[in-house]
Amino acid sequence: MAEIPTVAIPGGATVPALGLGTWMMGEDPAKAQIEIESLRHGLDLGMTLIDTAEMYGEGGAEKITGAAIEGRRDEVFLVSKVYPWNASRQGVVDACERSLERLKTDRLDLYLLHWRGEHPLAETVAGFEALRQSGKIGAWGVSNFDIDDMQELMAVPGGENCAANQVLFNLSRRGIEYDLLPWCQQRGIPVMAYSPIEQGRLAKSAELIRIAKAYQATPAQVALAFLLERDGVIAIPKSANPHRVEENAEAAELDLSDDDWLALDAAFPPPGRKTPLEMI
């Protein structure tokens, strides 16, 4: 299996550009064991970044993640997110402590504000910085921030320490390529792409199916290869199927021809103008 490319996180960490998502995990006790096994299999394959959030399953996904990384914490780059209504100066600290308890660990490697809410960014950043200084988190970042949000963040004391922005980005949602992605790339701020296969819908694309067949690959692997081709982008597909996790890891082996990249651009045109940041 090809080696997964890596992305540098501000602050010194280097992480795989293909990680493991946990959205919609931890919601059904009957599925817990297969979800844990899928995450562990992903770790075995080198997908050692796991992304979770207090929102997912109202903490259930963090518990699944905690079970999956038991005895393997030092292998994992662990990411979680705080609800916006918990993102006051003290609220961030308290929410982080609850997440750490569910994850059964003493630290997060990256802690994100899930989306903007009522609390001023200065308060949230102050909370993040306190957590960073105490060693509870290695770095902090944001999620669902458009370019104007990022510019506002940079003007806040400590805002320049933002280490990632997690947004919706895939072949069918390319709006960030117009402005947000180059802005982040110029500043060395990684972009984490959630729903990289559009929750499975891209796998049904006739053009992706056509291209995939030529490489004896799957449409989902082509969709992931599109993201892996981009500097500073980390894709976090979620799967509770160990075989599918293995397929996702194999996307790193794909090397599409120039003609096929052009065909993808024709089927999924890059943006020609500013579009509002999309969310699911």
ABEGO torsion letter per residue (X at the ends): XBBBBBBBBBGGBBBBABBBBABGBGABAAAAAAAAAAAAAAAAAGBABBBBBAABGGGAAAAAAAAAABGAAAABBBBBBBBAAAABAAAAAAAAAAAAAAAGBABBABBBBABBBABBAAAAAAAAAAAAAAGABABBBBBGBBAAAAAAAAABBGAAABABBBBBBBAABAAAAAAAAAAAAAAGBBBBBBGAAGGGAAAABAAAAAAAAAAGBBAAAAAAAAAAABBGBBBBBBBABAAAAAAAAAAAABBBBAAAAAAAAAABBBBABBBBBBBX
